């Protein structure tokens, strides 16, 4: 009996000791007296990001923070460029970073960035080029009074750097209605742009392929010029382009004159993100110098939304190809409405 009482007393003592130990957590204090308790995940671009159990992720303006205290080491970069690893503790705007070998005193405002120990400095990662890929596929069909089968697929690889973007793309579209092809088009291209200042860029692009419905055995458009970002925000981009081009189109019908013309190149790209989706509008206009009435106008407009797995996306849109001088018996405008499933990866 005595041993049982002793065991119970020991257990109670251990529980009391455990409860007396305060839960470890990071604390961010602000000028208005607020104390945000949670886990400091990073400091970047003048913002302190804290994960909390009671309010999710909270972002606090660094200018409003008077002290940051962490219970685990963080990797820290100061405004001077000095890199440190250690715990943070502070009061009244002063901040101490305590590492394994030394402690450094600084100020909250002089902490340029922080990130988890063992991972790369976000500023270094942002300067590194990285590839992104996407593949798309859509199929549609009907049977009964009318039979139709359509397939389309595309692939895009994009190399993005801090000041330039290189994109390779290809797409094939085939539609058969009542045994007759209504679309048979292939294209592949490359597009490179380089920002020489915050809003201005130069670009080069080249696209080639065929369109058998429009009787084009082979076409190629090359262009280079100047781009300007009218709007350049993280979730809103509006870019206009203007330059020179060379357009070549070879028609299978010998009675249709081929197009070999230098000309202008004008384009617009608009991307707007909202919530988890985005809207994209792209327009390209290529008239010839010899005859401005002979031009090619293409557009693509779509809405894209992620599915349950964000790597998969659904794209709903319309694209058009207007040829002001088509082969005899053909319409000037081809319009395609599509619903596409996309897979993105890096």
PALO-993030 format. One record per residue (C-alpha): x, y, z; residue in three letters; residue number from 1; chain. Coordinates in pm, 1 decimal, decimal comma, m for minus. Layout:
<node <X Y Z> 'ALA' NUM 'A'>
...
This chain:
<node <0,0 0,0 0,0> 'UNK' 1 'A'>
<node <281,3 233,1 89,7> 'UNK' 2 'A'>
<node <449,5 169,5 m246,2> 'UNK' 3 'A'>
<node <126,3 249,3 m430,6> 'UNK' 4 'A'>
<node <88,6 580,2 m244,7> 'UNK' 5 'A'>
<node <451,3 662,1 m316,7> 'UNK' 6 'A'>
<node <403,6 589,3 m688,0> 'UNK' 7 'A'>
<node <92,4 804,6 m704,9> 'UNK' 8 'A'>
<node <268,8 1088,9 m525,7> 'UNK' 9 'A'>
<node <565,2 1063,6 m763,5> 'UNK' 10 'A'>
<node <334,0 1064,2 m1065,6> 'UNK' 11 'A'>
<node <149,6 1370,8 m935,2> 'UNK' 12 'A'>
<node <480,8 1546,8 m876,2> 'UNK' 13 'A'>
<node <596,9 1470,9 m1231,5> 'UNK' 14 'A'>
<node <268,7 1594,5 m1380,1> 'UNK' 15 'A'>
<node <286,2 1913,1 m1177,8> 'UNK' 16 'A'>
<node <641,4 1970,1 m1294,6> 'UNK' 17 'A'>
<node <545,7 1909,1 m1653,8> 'UNK' 18 'A'>
<node <253,6 2148,9 m1631,2> 'UNK' 19 'A'>
<node <476,8 2408,9 m1467,8> 'UNK' 20 'A'>
<node <707,7 2413,7 m1772,2> 'UNK' 21 'A'>
<node <578,1 2681,8 m2009,4> 'UNK' 22 'A'>
<node <497,4 2579,0 m2364,8> 'UNK' 23 'A'>
<node <777,1 2687,1 m2595,4> 'UNK' 24 'A'>
<node <675,4 2931,8 m2867,1> 'UNK' 25 'A'>
<node <800,1 3235,3 m3057,6> 'UNK' 26 'A'>
<node <671,4 3580,8 m2963,9> 'UNK' 27 'A'>
<node <642,2 3891,6 m3181,0> 'UNK' 28 'A'>
<node <571,8 4218,9 m2999,8> 'UNK' 29 'A'>
<node <438,9 4529,4 m3176,8> 'UNK' 30 'A'>
<node <430,8 4903,4 m3108,5> 'UNK' 31 'A'>
<node <64,7 4894,7 m3008,0> 'UNK' 32 'A'>
<node <138,6 4639,0 m2734,8> 'UNK' 33 'A'>
<node <16,5 4328,5 m2914,6> 'UNK' 34 'A'>
<node <190,7 3996,0 m2848,7> 'UNK' 35 'A'>
<node <163,3 3741,6 m3128,4> 'UNK' 36 'A'>
<node <250,3 3391,8 m3009,1> 'UNK' 37 'A'>
<node <326,9 3121,7 m3262,7> 'UNK' 38 'A'>
<node <611,1 3018,4 m3491,7> 'UNK' 39 'A'>
<node <813,4 3276,1 m3684,5> 'UNK' 40 'A'>
<node <857,0 3111,1 m4024,7> 'UNK' 41 'A'>
<node <1032,5 3388,7 m4211,0> 'UNK' 42 'A'>
<node <1109,5 3758,4 m4239,8> 'UNK' 43 'A'>
<node <1110,9 3900,3 m4591,3> 'UNK' 44 'A'>
<node <1046,3 4227,6 m4771,7> 'UNK' 45 'A'>
<node <962,3 4413,9 m4452,3> 'UNK' 46 'A'>
<node <715,5 4153,1 m4325,6> 'UNK' 47 'A'>
<node <733,9 3911,8 m4031,0> 'UNK' 48 'A'>
<node <532,9 3594,4 m4097,4> 'UNK' 49 'A'>
<node <402,6 3398,3 m3796,4> 'UNK' 50 'A'>
<node <210,8 3068,1 m3797,5> 'UNK' 51 'A'>
<node <m36,7 3052,4 m3508,7> 'UNK' 52 'A'>
<node <m274,2 2788,4 m3375,2> 'UNK' 53 'A'>
<node <m554,4 3039,3 m3321,4> 'UNK' 54 'A'>
<node <m550,9 3257,2 m3635,3> 'UNK' 55 'A'>
<node <m355,8 3069,6 m3900,2> 'UNK' 56 'A'>
<node <m72,6 3259,2 m4070,0> 'UNK' 57 'A'>
<node <m31,7 3623,2 m3966,6> 'UNK' 58 'A'>
<node <182,7 3876,4 m4154,5> 'UNK' 59 'A'>
<node <304,5 4176,0 m3952,5> 'UNK' 60 'A'>
<node <474,2 4485,0 m4092,8> 'UNK' 61 'A'>
<node <831,1 4478,7 m3968,0> 'UNK' 62 'A'>
<node <821,3 4855,3 m3911,0> 'UNK' 63 'A'>
<node <554,4 4794,4 m3642,1> 'UNK' 64 'A'>
<node <755,3 4523,5 m3461,1> 'UNK' 65 'A'>
<node <951,7 4609,7 m3146,0> 'UNK' 66 'A'>
<node <1082,8 4264,8 m3054,8> 'UNK' 67 'A'>
<node <1110,1 3911,1 m3187,5> 'UNK' 68 'A'>
<node <1184,8 3615,7 m2960,5> 'UNK' 69 'A'>
<node <1232,3 3262,7 m3095,4> 'UNK' 70 'A'>
<node <1286,5 2934,5 m2914,7> 'UNK' 71 'A'>
<node <1473,9 2773,0 m3205,4> 'UNK' 72 'A'>
<node <1754,5 2904,5 m3426,5> 'UNK' 73 'A'>
<node <1678,9 3082,9 m3752,9> 'UNK' 74 'A'>
<node <1906,3 3171,1 m4042,2> 'UNK' 75 'A'>
<node <1930,1 3551,0 m4055,0> 'UNK' 76 'A'>
<node <2067,5 3801,9 m4304,8> 'UNK' 77 'A'>
<node <2126,9 4159,4 m4185,7> 'UNK' 78 'A'>
<node <2109,4 4473,1 m4399,9> 'UNK' 79 'A'>
<node <2490,1 4473,9 m4402,4> 'UNK' 80 'A'>
<node <2489,4 4133,1 m4573,9> 'UNK' 81 'A'>
<node <2609,5 3943,9 m4264,5> 'UNK' 82 'A'>
<node <2465,9 3590,6 m4232,7> 'UNK' 83 'A'>
<node <2403,3 3437,8 m3888,4> 'UNK' 84 'A'>
<node <2228,4 3137,9 m3736,5> 'UNK' 85 'A'>
<node <2084,7 3161,6 m3387,2> 'UNK' 86 'A'>
<node <1790,1 3233,9 m3163,5> 'UNK' 87 'A'>
<node <1641,7 3583,0 m3149,9> 'UNK' 88 'A'>
<node <1553,2 3780,1 m2839,1> 'UNK' 89 'A'>
<node <1466,9 4144,3 m2811,6> 'UNK' 90 'A'>
<node <1294,6 4435,3 m2642,0> 'UNK' 91 'A'>
<node <1220,2 4795,4 m2734,1> 'UNK' 92 'A'>
<node <1349,0 4765,3 m3090,4> 'UNK' 93 'A'>
<node <1682,5 4606,8 m2990,1> 'UNK' 94 'A'>
<node <1746,5 4253,9 m3101,7> 'UNK' 95 'A'>
<node <2007,9 3994,6 m3004,9> 'UNK' 96 'A'>
<node <2099,3 3697,5 m3223,4> 'UNK' 97 'A'>
<node <2260,6 3423,7 m3015,3> 'UNK' 98 'A'>
<node <2450,9 3162,4 m3209,1> 'UNK' 99 'A'>
<node <2660,5 2862,7 m3109,9> 'UNK' 100 'A'>
<node <2981,8 3066,0 m3080,1> 'UNK' 101 'A'>
<node <2880,5 3428,2 m3031,5> 'UNK' 102 'A'>
<node <2598,4 3677,6 m2989,3> 'UNK' 103 'A'>
<node <2537,4 3980,9 m3210,9> 'UNK' 104 'A'>
<node <2334,2 4285,1 m3106,7> 'UNK' 105 'A'>
<node <2137,5 4468,9 m3373,4> 'UNK' 106 'A'>
<node <1795,2 4624,1 m3432,7> 'UNK' 107 'A'>
<node <1469,1 4473,4 m3554,7> 'UNK' 108 'A'>
<node <1472,1 4703,1 m3858,5> 'UNK' 109 'A'>
<node <1818,4 4584,7 m3962,0> 'UNK' 110 'A'>
<node <1710,3 4222,6 m4002,1> 'UNK' 111 'A'>
<node <1675,1 4200,7 m4380,0> 'UNK' 112 'A'>
<node <1552,0 3841,6 m4394,1> 'UNK' 113 'A'>
<node <1524,0 3515,0 m4203,7> 'UNK' 114 'A'>
<node <1443,3 3158,9 m4306,4> 'UNK' 115 'A'>
<node <1463,4 2806,0 m4156,8> 'UNK' 116 'A'>
<node <1811,3 2677,8 m4075,0> 'UNK' 117 'A'>
<node <1940,9 2435,4 m4335,2> 'UNK' 118 'A'>
<node <1753,5 2591,9 m4626,7> 'UNK' 119 'A'>
<node <1872,1 2836,1 m4890,4> 'UNK' 120 'A'>
<node <1861,2 3212,7 m4862,6> 'UNK' 121 'A'>
<node <1543,8 3314,4 m5054,8> 'UNK' 122 'A'>
<node <1731,9 3602,2 m5219,2> 'UNK' 123 'A'>
<node <1986,1 3356,8 m5363,5> 'UNK' 124 'A'>
<node <1711,5 3121,4 m5478,9> 'UNK' 125 'A'>
<node <1527,9 3410,3 m5646,7> 'UNK' 126 'A'>
<node <1836,2 3493,1 m5855,9> 'UNK' 127 'A'>
<node <1864,4 3140,5 m5987,0> 'UNK' 128 'A'>
<node <1691,8 3041,2 m6309,8> 'UNK' 129 'A'>
<node <1441,9 2759,1 m6274,8> 'UNK' 130 'A'>
<node <1238,8 2549,7 m6516,1> 'UNK' 131 'A'>
<node <864,1 2507,2 m6507,7> 'UNK' 132 'A'>
<node <664,3 2270,2 m6726,5> 'UNK' 133 'A'>
<node <303,1 2224,0 m6828,1> 'UNK' 134 'A'>
<node <127,0 1970,5 m7047,1> 'UNK' 135 'A'>
<node <m233,5 1994,1 m7166,0> 'UNK' 136 'A'>
<node <m483,7 1758,5 m7323,7> 'UNK' 137 'A'>
<node <m845,2 1793,5 m7429,1> 'UNK' 138 'A'>
<node <m1076,8 1554,8 m7612,1> 'UNK' 139 'A'>
<node <m1436,1 1592,5 m7724,4> 'UNK' 140 'A'>
<node <m1673,3 1391,6 m7936,2> 'UNK' 141 'A'>
<node <m2034,1 1331,9 m8038,5> 'UNK' 142 'A'>
<node <m2218,9 1050,3 m8210,2> 'UNK' 143 'A'>
<node <m2570,3 999,9 m8346,6> 'UNK' 144 'A'>
<node <m2710,0 1237,6 m8607,1> 'UNK' 145 'A'>
<node <m2363,2 1386,0 m8637,8> 'UNK' 146 'A'>
<node <m2026,3 1235,8 m8548,4> 'UNK' 147 'A'>
<node <m1735,2 1442,2 m8427,2> 'UNK' 148 'A'>
<node <m1403,2 1367,9 m8260,8> 'UNK' 149 'A'>
<node <m1155,4 1629,7 m8151,6> 'UNK' 150 'A'>
<node <m817,8 1601,3 m7982,2> 'UNK' 151 'A'>
<node <m566,3 1865,4 m7887,1> 'UNK' 152 'A'>
<node <m248,1 1854,1 m7686,8> 'UNK' 153 'A'>
<node <25,1 2094,8 m7592,4> 'UNK' 154 'A'>
<node <349,3 2125,0 m7398,8> 'UNK' 155 'A'>
<node <529,7 2429,4 m7259,5> 'UNK' 156 'A'>
<node <868,9 2461,2 m7087,8> 'UNK' 157 'A'>
<node <960,4 2793,4 m6927,0> 'UNK' 158 'A'>
<node <1299,0 2896,8 m6788,9> 'UNK' 159 'A'>
<node <1248,1 3192,2 m6553,8> 'UNK' 160 'A'>
<node <1525,9 3408,4 m6413,2> 'UNK' 161 'A'>
<node <1525,2 3731,0 m6210,7> 'UNK' 162 'A'>
<node <1524,4 3941,8 m6526,9> 'UNK' 163 'A'>
<node <1447,4 3716,8 m6822,1> 'UNK' 164 'A'>
<node <1208,7 3446,2 m6940,8> 'UNK' 165 'A'>
<node <1267,4 3179,4 m7205,4> 'UNK' 166 'A'>
<node <972,6 2970,4 m7321,7> 'UNK' 167 'A'>
<node <946,2 2674,4 m7559,9> 'UNK' 168 'A'>
<node <600,3 2561,4 m7662,3> 'UNK' 169 'A'>
<node <421,7 2328,4 m7901,2> 'UNK' 170 'A'>
<node <58,0 2248,8 m7973,9> 'UNK' 171 'A'>
<node <m139,6 2019,4 m8202,8> 'UNK' 172 'A'>
<node <m513,5 2041,1 m8276,1> 'UNK' 173 'A'>
<node <m714,4 1792,4 m8485,1> 'UNK' 174 'A'>
<node <m1092,2 1784,7 m8535,0> 'UNK' 175 'A'>
<node <m1291,2 1542,9 m8753,1> 'UNK' 176 'A'>
<node <m1662,0 1605,8 m8823,2> 'UNK' 177 'A'>
<node <m1867,5 1350,9 m9021,2> 'UNK' 178 'A'>
<node <m1548,1 1199,1 m9157,3> 'UNK' 179 'A'>
<node <m1408,4 1533,5 m9274,7> 'UNK' 180 'A'>
<node <m1121,9 1711,4 m9103,1> 'UNK' 181 'A'>
<node <m1228,0 2051,9 m8970,0> 'UNK' 182 'A'>
<node <m898,9 2126,9 m8793,6> 'UNK' 183 'A'>
<node <m546,4 1999,8 m8850,8> 'UNK' 184 'A'>
<node <m292,7 2241,1 m8711,1> 'UNK' 185 'A'>
<node <51,2 2212,5 m8553,2> 'UNK' 186 'A'>
<node <275,7 2484,2 m8416,7> 'UNK' 187 'A'>
<node <601,1 2508,1 m8221,1> 'UNK' 188 'A'>
<node <781,4 2817,6 m8107,4> 'UNK' 189 'A'>
<node <1030,7 2991,0 m7884,1> 'UNK' 190 'A'>
<node <993,9 3323,4 m7703,0> 'UNK' 191 'A'>
<node <1265,3 3506,8 m7508,4> 'UNK' 192 'A'>
<node <1236,8 3837,6 m7323,3> 'UNK' 193 'A'>
<node <1495,9 4020,7 m7115,0> 'UNK' 194 'A'>
<node <1417,1 4312,7 m6883,7> 'UNK' 195 'A'>
<node <1692,7 4572,3 m6906,6> 'UNK' 196 'A'>
<node <1513,6 4781,8 m6644,9> 'UNK' 197 'A'>
<node <1213,0 4733,8 m6418,7> 'UNK' 198 'A'>
<node <948,3 4782,0 m6690,0> 'UNK' 199 'A'>
<node <1128,6 4776,8 m7023,9> 'UNK' 200 'A'>
<node <1247,4 4467,1 m7209,0> 'UNK' 201 'A'>
<node <1362,2 4344,4 m7547,0> 'UNK' 202 'A'>
<node <1232,2 4024,4 m7700,0> 'UNK' 203 'A'>
<node <1282,0 3777,8 m7983,6> 'UNK' 204 'A'>
<node <1038,2 3509,6 m8090,9> 'UNK' 205 'A'>
<node <993,9 3251,5 m8363,3> 'UNK' 206 'A'>
<node <698,5 3026,7 m8443,6> 'UNK' 207 'A'>
<node <649,5 2772,9 m8719,6> 'UNK' 208 'A'>
<node <410,9 2495,3 m8817,3> 'UNK' 209 'A'>
<node <133,8 2404,2 m9058,4> 'UNK' 210 'A'>
<node <m242,0 2446,1 m9095,4> 'UNK' 211 'A'>
<node <m379,8 2199,9 m9346,9> 'UNK' 212 'A'>
<node <m736,1 2330,5 m9325,1> 'UNK' 213 'A'>
<node <m612,9 2671,9 m9436,7> 'UNK' 214 'A'>
<node <m399,8 2494,8 m9701,6> 'UNK' 215 'A'>
<node <m75,6 2615,8 m9538,8> 'UNK' 216 'A'>
<node <194,5 2354,3 m9584,6> 'UNK' 217 'A'>
<node <441,4 2548,3 m9371,7> 'UNK' 218 'A'>
<node <448,7 2887,2 m9203,1> 'UNK' 219 'A'>
<node <704,6 3074,5 m8997,4> 'UNK' 220 'A'>
<node <695,6 3408,1 m8819,6> 'UNK' 221 'A'>
<node <1010,3 3562,9 m8668,5> 'UNK' 222 'A'>
<node <1006,3 3886,7 m8473,5> 'UNK' 223 'A'>
<node <1211,4 4103,3 m8239,3> 'UNK' 224 'A'>
<node <1138,1 4428,2 m8062,5> 'UNK' 225 'A'>
<node <1065,2 4623,1 m7744,9> 'UNK' 226 'A'>
<node <829,8 4537,3 m7461,6> 'UNK' 227 'A'>
<node <687,7 4758,7 m7188,0> 'UNK' 228 'A'>
<node <509,8 4651,9 m6869,3> 'UNK' 229 'A'>
<node <223,5 4896,9 m6818,7> 'UNK' 230 'A'>
<node <124,7 4703,9 m6504,5> 'UNK' 231 'A'>
<node <375,4 4485,1 m6320,6> 'UNK' 232 'A'>
<node <247,3 4350,6 m5992,1> 'UNK' 233 'A'>
<node <273,2 4004,1 m5832,3> 'UNK' 234 'A'>
<node <m86,3 3924,0 m5931,2> 'UNK' 235 'A'>
<node <m140,9 4158,5 m6224,6> 'UNK' 236 'A'>
<node <67,1 4192,9 m6541,8> 'UNK' 237 'A'>
<node <m5,8 4393,6 m6857,1> 'UNK' 238 'A'>
<node <265,4 4400,0 m7124,1> 'UNK' 239 'A'>
<node <265,6 4555,7 m7471,3> 'UNK' 240 'A'>
<node <515,2 4468,6 m7745,8> 'UNK' 241 'A'>
<node <617,5 4640,2 m8067,8> 'UNK' 242 'A'>
<node <884,2 4534,9 m8314,6> 'UNK' 243 'A'>
<node <975,0 4409,9 m8660,3> 'UNK' 244 'A'>
<node <884,1 4074,3 m8812,4> 'UNK' 245 'A'>
<node <928,1 3850,0 m9111,5> 'UNK' 246 'A'>
<node <631,4 3634,5 m9212,8> 'UNK' 247 'A'>
<node <648,6 3335,8 m9444,9> 'UNK' 248 'A'>
<node <355,5 3116,5 m9555,1> 'UNK' 249 'A'>
<node <377,4 2840,5 m9814,7> 'UNK' 250 'A'>
<node <42,3 2728,7 m9962,3> 'UNK' 251 'A'>
<node <m13,0 2380,1 m10106,1> 'UNK' 252 'A'>
<node <m230,9 2523,3 m10384,3> 'UNK' 253 'A'>
<node <1,1 2662,6 m10650,5> 'UNK' 254 'A'>
<node <m265,9 2920,7 m10744,0> 'UNK' 255 'A'>
<node <m243,2 3079,8 m10398,6> 'UNK' 256 'A'>
<node <55,6 3315,9 m10376,4> 'UNK' 257 'A'>
<node <297,7 3247,0 m10094,1> 'UNK' 258 'A'>
<node <356,9 3517,2 m9834,0> 'UNK' 259 'A'>
<node <713,5 3643,8 m9791,8> 'UNK' 260 'A'>
<node <701,1 3978,3 m9620,6> 'UNK' 261 'A'>
<node <881,7 4190,0 m9364,9> 'UNK' 262 'A'>
<node <647,6 4382,0 m9143,8> 'UNK' 263 'A'>
<node <553,0 4496,6 m8797,5> 'UNK' 264 'A'>
<node <495,5 4288,4 m8487,1> 'UNK' 265 'A'>
<node <255,5 4404,5 m8216,3> 'UNK' 266 'A'>
<node <129,5 4212,2 m7918,6> 'UNK' 267 'A'>
<node <m37,2 4228,0 m7579,4> 'UNK' 268 'A'>
<node <m21,0 3994,4 m7280,5> 'UNK' 269 'A'>
<node <m252,9 4037,5 m6982,0> 'UNK' 270 'A'>
<node <m256,7 3813,8 m6671,2> 'UNK' 271 'A'>
<node <m477,5 3874,4 m6368,9> 'UNK' 272 'A'>
<node <m476,1 3647,9 m6062,7> 'UNK' 273 'A'>
<node <m765,3 3647,4 m5817,3> 'UNK' 274 'A'>
<node <m832,4 3392,7 m5547,8> 'UNK' 275 'A'>
<node <m694,1 3064,1 m5672,7> 'UNK' 276 'A'>
<node <m763,6 3127,8 m6042,0> 'UNK' 277 'A'>
<node <m637,9 3355,2 m6315,2> 'UNK' 278 'A'>
<node <m753,0 3514,9 m6640,3> 'UNK' 279 'A'>
<node <m513,0 3542,4 m6936,4> 'UNK' 280 'A'>
<node <m558,0 3742,9 m7257,6> 'UNK' 281 'A'>
<node <m302,0 3735,6 m7541,1> 'UNK' 282 'A'>
<node <m316,6 3912,2 m7876,9> 'UNK' 283 'A'>
<node <m68,1 3915,7 m8168,3> 'UNK' 284 'A'>
<node <m92,8 4132,4 m8484,0> 'UNK' 285 'A'>
<node <152,4 4093,3 m8775,2> 'UNK' 286 'A'>
<node <95,7 4317,0 m9081,7> 'UNK' 287 'A'>
<node <329,6 4330,7 m9381,5> 'UNK' 288 'A'>
<node <512,9 4640,7 m9504,1> 'UNK' 289 'A'>
<node <434,3 4572,0 m9869,6> 'UNK' 290 'A'>
<node <61,3 4548,1 m9800,5> 'UNK' 291 'A'>
<node <m78,1 4641,6 m9460,2> 'UNK' 292 'A'>
<node <m405,7 4484,1 m9566,1> 'UNK' 293 'A'>
<node <m231,8 4145,6 m9560,3> 'UNK' 294 'A'>
<node <m195,5 4055,5 m9194,0> 'UNK' 295 'A'>
<node <m235,1 3780,1 m8935,6> 'UNK' 296 'A'>
<node <m421,7 3838,4 m8609,1> 'UNK' 297 'A'>
<node <m430,5 3574,5 m8334,7> 'UNK' 298 'A'>
<node <m577,0 3581,4 m7986,7> 'UNK' 299 'A'>
<node <m620,8 3350,5 m7687,3> 'UNK' 300 'A'>
<node <m838,8 3418,3 m7384,0> 'UNK' 301 'A'>
<node <m888,1 3173,4 m7099,8> 'UNK' 302 'A'>
<node <m981,4 3126,9 m6735,8> 'UNK' 303 'A'>
<node <m771,0 2881,7 m6536,0> 'UNK' 304 'A'>
<node <m853,1 2732,2 m6196,8> 'UNK' 305 'A'>
<node <m664,7 2468,3 m5991,0> 'UNK' 306 'A'>
<node <m829,6 2137,1 m5902,9> 'UNK' 307 'A'>
<node <m808,1 1953,1 m5568,4> 'UNK' 308 'A'>
<node <m443,2 1878,3 m5645,2> 'UNK' 309 'A'>
<node <m298,3 2223,6 m5735,7> 'UNK' 310 'A'>
<node <m59,8 2065,6 m5988,2> 'UNK' 311 'A'>
<node <m368,3 1991,3 m6199,4> 'UNK' 312 'A'>
<node <m562,3 2280,9 m6349,7> 'UNK' 313 'A'>
<node <m870,3 2326,1 m6561,9> 'UNK' 314 'A'>
<node <m858,3 2583,9 m6842,7> 'UNK' 315 'A'>
<node <m1168,0 2720,5 m7016,7> 'UNK' 316 'A'>
<node <m1118,2 2952,0 m7310,1> 'UNK' 317 'A'>
<node <m1138,5 3057,1 m7671,4> 'UNK' 318 'A'>
<node <m870,2 3116,1 m7935,5> 'UNK' 319 'A'>
<node <m889,3 3269,4 m8278,5> 'UNK' 320 'A'>
<node <m674,8 3291,1 m8590,6> 'UNK' 321 'A'>
<node <m763,4 3560,8 m8846,2> 'UNK' 322 'A'>
<node <m592,4 3556,1 m9187,2> 'UNK' 323 'A'>
<node <m688,0 3862,2 m9391,7> 'UNK' 324 'A'>
<node <m588,8 3688,1 m9719,5> 'UNK' 325 'A'>
<node <m682,4 3319,1 m9688,7> 'UNK' 326 'A'>
<node <m668,4 3063,4 m9967,7> 'UNK' 327 'A'>
<node <m969,0 3071,1 m10208,6> 'UNK' 328 'A'>
<node <m1287,3 2926,4 m10061,6> 'UNK' 329 'A'>
<node <m1172,4 2949,6 m9698,4> 'UNK' 330 'A'>
<node <m1297,7 3170,5 m9416,5> 'UNK' 331 'A'>
<node <m1074,6 3440,5 m9275,7> 'UNK' 332 'A'>
<node <m1141,7 3351,9 m8912,3> 'UNK' 333 'A'>
<node <m1098,0 3019,1 m8733,7> 'UNK' 334 'A'>
<node <m1228,7 3011,2 m8376,1> 'UNK' 335 'A'>
<node <m1173,1 2733,3 m8123,9> 'UNK' 336 'A'>
<node <m1353,2 2691,2 m7792,7> 'UNK' 337 'A'>
<node <m1177,1 2461,7 m7548,9> 'UNK' 338 'A'>
<node <m1182,5 2295,6 m7209,8> 'UNK' 339 'A'>
<node <m836,0 2168,3 m7121,8> 'UNK' 340 'A'>
<node <m682,4 1969,2 m6842,2> 'UNK' 341 'A'>
<node <m330,9 2085,3 m6752,4> 'UNK' 342 'A'>
<node <m55,8 1932,0 m6543,9> 'UNK' 343 'A'>
<node <215,0 2165,2 m6407,9> 'UNK' 344 'A'>
<node <543,5 2059,3 m6252,7> 'UNK' 345 'A'>
<node <896,0 2183,7 m6187,5> 'UNK' 346 'A'>
